[in-house]
């Protein structure tokens, strides 16, 4: 039972998972502690003294028994307040309880996103979508959350990113989605393709998505803003400007602060790359810091984009100020992918100056 639980827990939890009476559990725990196999901390929590013996015990448990113990561990931990969602995700997954695995994996991903850990959320949701047999509506909802987490994670574009693109592609090409579901997933797919450098494919998906996003104004605005960036597909500047003006006409007052800030960042970068002077007034709305992790991520992205544009405009002191602000925030929050882009931009600026 201790091996299946895998971490320090109260002795009564081990007892319940093991299915022992009070007397039997007391004797067994005393033996395990006395011989040094388990240890107890000052809070009365027990775990293996070393990881390797715990792993050896775990691997020696027959698969059927292991699933039964994982299910019992989930049942026991589910009664705690608040429930330990990450542990519950692991136990119900190992117990092959797909319904409860999905419930707690989604909750654990939401907790990770709220703390700015999009990487962990991405792994949790990817494993769920590829490992569990879920109804289509659940697949669509989770795939959308997966795509958003993948967009914002700090890691480099990698094989996991490509696998997520394939998941979304399989859903939109399956012919089973309602129009609003198709719009949501095509929008997410387009943004992931843009990150992956497949810009013409990204443009095609985003243009298909916009008409089906009336129910999600934030996503519609985000798709339009991306279509306004002159790197997204081969279109005249006038087409990109038209998309950016559509974003400016939207009422975004009801959107969360981070999403409003993200749209400001997209508009500023797009306008400046198109040589439009009004972009500087939009760029002036980007703050130098923010309270939440998601808002700080948008601030970093904003100063990087404006700094890069300022290099193109020949405004080198402003470019350096913006890029150094972005670098300081990116390093403080550990955004490795963005930090690399900022360093490249600073190297280009050094060349020009």
C-alpha positions as CSV (number, residue, x, y, z in Angstrom):
1,X,0.0,0.0,0.0
2,X,2.8,2.4,0.8
3,X,4.5,1.6,-2.5
4,X,1.3,2.3,-4.4
5,X,0.7,5.6,-2.6
6,X,4.2,6.6,-3.5
7,X,4.7,9.5,-1.2
8,X,4.4,10.6,2.5
9,X,0.9,10.1,3.8
10,X,-0.7,9.7,7.2
11,X,-0.4,6.2,8.6
12,X,-4.2,5.8,8.6
13,X,-4.3,6.3,4.8
14,X,-1.8,3.4,4.4
15,X,-3.9,1.3,6.7
16,X,-7.1,2.0,4.7
17,X,-5.4,1.3,1.4
18,X,-4.0,-1.9,2.8
19,X,-7.4,-2.9,4.2
20,X,-6.1,-3.8,7.6
21,X,-7.7,-3.6,11.1
22,X,-6.3,-1.1,13.6
23,X,-4.3,-3.7,15.5
24,X,-2.9,-5.4,12.4
25,X,-1.9,-2.0,10.9
26,X,-0.3,-0.8,14.1
27,X,1.8,-4.0,14.3
28,X,2.7,-3.9,10.6
29,X,3.7,-0.2,10.6
30,X,5.8,-0.8,13.8
31,X,7.7,-3.6,12.1
32,X,8.3,-1.7,8.9
33,X,9.5,1.4,10.8
34,X,11.7,-0.7,13.1
35,X,13.5,-2.4,10.3
36,X,14.1,0.9,8.5
37,X,12.0,0.1,5.4
38,X,9.6,2.9,6.2
39,X,10.2,6.1,8.0
40,X,7.9,8.5,9.9
41,X,8.2,12.3,9.9
42,X,7.3,14.6,12.8
43,X,3.8,15.0,11.3
44,X,3.1,11.3,11.6
45,X,3.4,10.7,7.8
46,X,5.1,7.6,6.6
47,X,6.9,6.7,3.4
48,X,9.8,4.6,2.2
49,X,13.2,5.6,3.7
50,X,14.6,5.4,0.2
51,X,13.0,5.5,-3.3
52,X,14.5,2.4,-4.7
53,X,13.0,-0.2,-2.2
54,X,9.6,1.5,-2.7
55,X,10.0,1.1,-6.5
56,X,11.1,-2.5,-6.1
57,X,8.1,-3.4,-4.0
58,X,5.8,-1.6,-6.5
59,X,7.2,-3.4,-9.5
60,X,6.8,-6.8,-7.7
61,X,3.0,-6.3,-7.2
62,X,1.0,-8.3,-9.7
63,X,-0.8,-6.0,-12.2
64,X,-4.3,-7.0,-11.1
65,X,-3.5,-6.3,-7.4
66,X,-1.8,-3.0,-8.3
67,X,-4.9,-1.8,-10.1
68,X,-7.0,-2.8,-7.1
69,X,-4.7,-0.9,-4.7
70,X,-4.6,2.2,-6.9
71,X,-8.5,2.2,-7.0
72,X,-8.6,1.9,-3.2
73,X,-6.0,4.6,-2.8
74,X,-8.1,6.9,-5.1
75,X,-11.3,6.1,-3.0
76,X,-9.4,7.0,0.2
77,X,-7.8,10.2,-1.0
78,X,-11.0,11.3,-2.7
79,X,-12.5,11.8,0.8
80,X,-9.8,14.4,1.8
81,X,-10.6,18.1,1.8
82,X,-9.3,19.5,-0.5
83,X,-8.9,16.5,-2.6
84,X,-5.3,16.0,-3.9
85,X,-6.2,16.2,-7.6
86,X,-2.7,15.3,-8.9
87,X,-2.5,12.2,-6.8
88,X,-6.0,11.2,-7.7
89,X,-5.2,11.7,-11.4
90,X,-2.3,9.2,-11.0
91,X,-4.3,6.6,-9.0
92,X,-7.4,6.6,-11.2
93,X,-5.3,6.4,-14.3
94,X,-3.4,3.4,-13.0
95,X,-6.7,1.8,-11.9
96,X,-8.1,2.2,-15.4
97,X,-11.0,4.3,-14.1
98,X,-11.3,6.5,-17.1
99,X,-14.2,8.7,-15.8
100,X,-12.5,9.7,-12.6
101,X,-9.1,10.0,-14.3
102,X,-10.6,12.5,-16.7
103,X,-12.3,14.4,-13.9
104,X,-9.2,14.9,-11.8
105,X,-6.7,15.3,-14.7
106,X,-8.8,18.2,-15.9
107,X,-8.9,19.7,-12.4
108,X,-5.2,19.2,-12.0
109,X,-4.5,20.9,-15.3
110,X,-6.6,23.9,-14.3
111,X,-4.6,24.2,-11.0
112,X,-1.4,24.1,-13.0
113,X,-2.5,26.8,-15.5
114,X,-3.7,29.0,-12.6
115,X,-0.1,28.8,-11.2
116,X,1.5,29.5,-14.5
117,X,2.7,25.9,-15.0
118,X,1.4,25.4,-18.5
119,X,3.9,22.6,-19.2
120,X,2.5,20.3,-16.5
121,X,-1.1,21.1,-17.7
122,X,0.0,20.1,-21.3
123,X,1.3,16.8,-20.2
124,X,-1.7,15.9,-18.1
125,X,-4.2,16.7,-20.8
126,X,-2.2,15.1,-23.6
127,X,-1.9,11.9,-21.7
128,X,-5.6,11.9,-21.0
129,X,-6.6,12.5,-24.6
130,X,-4.3,9.9,-25.9
131,X,-4.9,7.3,-23.2
132,X,-8.6,7.5,-22.2
133,X,-11.7,6.5,-24.2
134,X,-13.7,9.8,-23.9
135,X,-17.0,11.0,-25.5
136,X,-16.6,13.4,-28.4
137,X,-17.8,16.5,-26.4
138,X,-15.2,15.8,-23.7
139,X,-12.5,15.3,-26.3
140,X,-13.3,18.7,-27.9
141,X,-13.4,20.5,-24.5
142,X,-10.1,18.9,-23.4
143,X,-8.4,19.4,-26.8
144,X,-9.2,23.1,-26.6
145,X,-7.7,23.3,-23.1
146,X,-4.7,21.3,-24.2
147,X,-4.0,23.6,-27.2
148,X,-4.2,26.7,-25.0
149,X,-1.8,25.2,-22.4
150,X,0.6,24.1,-25.2
151,X,0.6,27.6,-26.6
152,X,1.7,29.2,-23.4
153,X,4.1,26.6,-22.0
154,X,7.7,27.7,-21.5
155,X,9.4,24.8,-23.3
156,X,10.7,24.9,-26.8
157,X,8.6,23.7,-29.8
158,X,9.2,19.9,-29.7
159,X,7.7,16.6,-30.6
160,X,5.0,17.0,-28.0
161,X,3.9,20.2,-29.8
162,X,3.6,18.2,-33.1
163,X,1.6,15.4,-31.4
164,X,-0.9,18.0,-30.1
165,X,-1.2,19.4,-33.6
166,X,-2.0,15.9,-34.8
167,X,-4.7,15.4,-32.1
168,X,-6.5,18.6,-33.2
169,X,-6.1,17.8,-36.9
170,X,-7.7,14.4,-36.3
171,X,-10.7,16.0,-34.6
172,X,-11.3,18.8,-37.2
173,X,-10.9,16.4,-40.1
174,X,-13.1,13.7,-38.6
175,X,-16.4,15.4,-39.8
176,X,-18.2,14.9,-36.5
177,X,-17.9,18.4,-35.0
178,X,-20.7,21.0,-34.7
179,X,-19.9,24.4,-36.2
180,X,-19.0,26.0,-32.9
181,X,-16.7,23.1,-32.0
182,X,-15.1,23.3,-35.4
183,X,-14.4,27.0,-34.9
184,X,-12.9,26.5,-31.4
185,X,-10.5,23.7,-32.5
186,X,-9.5,25.3,-35.8
187,X,-8.7,28.5,-34.0
188,X,-6.5,26.6,-31.6
189,X,-5.0,24.6,-34.4
190,X,-4.1,27.7,-36.4
191,X,-2.3,29.3,-33.4
192,X,-0.3,26.1,-32.8
193,X,0.6,25.9,-36.5
194,X,1.8,29.5,-36.4
195,X,4.0,28.7,-33.4
196,X,5.4,25.8,-35.4
197,X,6.3,28.0,-38.3
198,X,3.6,26.6,-40.7
199,X,2.3,30.1,-41.4
200,X,0.2,29.5,-44.6
201,X,-1.5,26.5,-43.0
202,X,-2.1,28.6,-39.9
203,X,-3.7,31.4,-41.9
204,X,-6.1,28.9,-43.6
205,X,-7.3,27.4,-40.3
206,X,-7.8,30.8,-38.7
207,X,-9.8,32.2,-41.6
208,X,-12.0,29.1,-41.4
209,X,-12.4,29.5,-37.7
210,X,-13.5,33.1,-37.4
211,X,-17.0,32.8,-38.8
212,X,-17.8,30.0,-36.2
213,X,-16.5,31.9,-33.2
214,X,-19.4,34.3,-32.5
215,X,-20.0,32.5,-29.2
216,X,-16.4,33.1,-28.1
217,X,-15.5,36.7,-28.8
218,X,-12.1,36.4,-27.1
219,X,-11.0,33.6,-29.4
220,X,-12.5,35.3,-32.4
221,X,-10.5,38.5,-31.5
222,X,-7.3,36.4,-31.0
223,X,-7.7,34.7,-34.3
224,X,-8.3,38.1,-36.1
225,X,-5.3,39.6,-34.3
226,X,-3.0,36.7,-35.5
227,X,-4.4,37.2,-39.1
228,X,-3.3,40.8,-38.8
229,X,0.3,39.9,-38.2
230,X,2.1,40.1,-41.5
231,X,4.0,36.9,-41.0
232,X,0.8,34.8,-41.1
233,X,0.5,33.7,-44.7
234,X,1.2,35.5,-47.9
235,X,-1.3,38.4,-48.1
236,X,-1.0,42.1,-48.9
237,X,-0.5,44.6,-46.1
238,X,-4.0,46.0,-46.6
239,X,-5.5,42.6,-45.8
240,X,-3.6,42.4,-42.5
241,X,-4.6,45.9,-41.6
242,X,-8.2,45.1,-42.2
243,X,-8.0,42.2,-39.7
244,X,-6.4,44.5,-37.1
245,X,-9.1,47.2,-37.5
246,X,-11.7,44.5,-37.0
247,X,-10.1,43.7,-33.6
248,X,-10.0,47.3,-32.6
249,X,-13.8,47.6,-33.3
250,X,-14.7,44.7,-30.9
251,X,-16.0,45.3,-27.4
252,X,-13.4,43.5,-25.2
253,X,-14.4,45.1,-21.9
254,X,-15.9,41.8,-20.6
255,X,-12.7,39.8,-21.3
256,X,-10.2,38.9,-18.5
257,X,-7.3,41.4,-18.1
258,X,-4.7,39.0,-19.5
259,X,-6.8,38.4,-22.7
260,X,-7.3,42.1,-23.2
261,X,-3.6,42.7,-22.8
262,X,-2.8,39.9,-25.2
263,X,-5.0,41.6,-27.9
264,X,-3.2,44.9,-27.3
265,X,0.1,43.2,-27.7
266,X,-1.0,41.6,-31.0
267,X,-2.4,44.8,-32.4
268,X,0.7,46.8,-31.5
269,X,3.1,44.3,-33.0
270,X,1.0,43.9,-36.2
271,X,0.6,47.6,-36.8
272,X,4.3,48.4,-36.2
273,X,5.4,45.6,-38.5
274,X,3.1,47.0,-41.2
275,X,4.7,50.4,-40.8
276,X,1.6,52.0,-39.3
277,X,2.4,54.9,-36.9
278,X,-0.8,54.3,-34.8
279,X,1.0,51.2,-33.5
280,X,3.1,53.3,-31.2
281,X,0.0,54.6,-29.4
282,X,-1.2,51.0,-28.9
283,X,2.3,50.0,-27.8
284,X,2.2,52.7,-25.1
285,X,-0.6,50.8,-23.4
286,X,1.6,47.8,-22.6
287,X,2.7,48.0,-18.9
288,X,6.2,47.1,-17.7
289,X,5.0,44.5,-15.2
290,X,1.9,42.8,-14.0
291,X,0.6,40.8,-11.0
292,X,-0.5,37.5,-12.5
293,X,1.7,35.0,-14.3
294,X,-0.4,35.1,-17.4
295,X,-0.4,38.9,-17.6
296,X,3.4,39.0,-17.1
297,X,3.7,36.5,-20.0
298,X,1.8,38.9,-22.2
299,X,3.9,41.8,-21.0
300,X,7.1,39.9,-21.9
301,X,5.7,39.1,-25.4
302,X,4.6,42.7,-25.9
303,X,8.0,44.2,-25.1
304,X,9.7,41.6,-27.3
305,X,7.4,42.3,-30.2
306,X,7.6,46.1,-29.9
307,X,11.4,45.9,-29.3
308,X,11.8,43.8,-32.5
309,X,9.6,46.3,-34.4
310,X,11.6,49.2,-33.1
311,X,14.8,47.7,-34.5
312,X,13.1,47.6,-37.9
313,X,12.1,51.3,-37.5
314,X,15.7,52.2,-36.6
315,X,14.6,53.4,-33.1
316,X,17.6,51.6,-31.4
317,X,17.5,53.1,-27.9
318,X,13.8,52.3,-27.6
319,X,14.4,48.9,-29.0
320,X,17.0,48.1,-26.4
321,X,14.9,49.4,-23.5
322,X,11.9,47.3,-24.6
323,X,14.0,44.1,-25.1
324,X,15.9,44.5,-21.8
325,X,12.6,44.9,-20.0
326,X,11.3,41.7,-21.7
327,X,14.5,39.8,-20.9
328,X,14.4,40.7,-17.2
329,X,10.8,39.5,-16.9
330,X,11.3,36.4,-18.9
331,X,14.3,35.3,-16.8
332,X,12.4,36.0,-13.6
333,X,9.5,33.8,-14.6
334,X,11.6,31.2,-16.4
335,X,10.2,31.6,-19.9
336,X,13.0,29.8,-21.7
337,X,11.5,29.8,-25.2
338,X,10.8,33.6,-25.1
339,X,14.2,34.3,-23.5
340,X,15.9,32.7,-26.5
341,X,13.9,34.9,-28.9
342,X,14.8,38.0,-26.9
343,X,18.5,37.1,-26.9
344,X,18.3,36.7,-30.7
345,X,16.7,40.2,-31.0
346,X,19.4,41.7,-28.8
347,X,22.1,40.1,-30.9
348,X,20.5,41.7,-34.1
349,X,20.3,45.0,-32.3
350,X,24.0,44.8,-31.3
351,X,24.8,44.1,-35.0
352,X,22.9,47.2,-36.1
353,X,24.5,49.4,-33.5
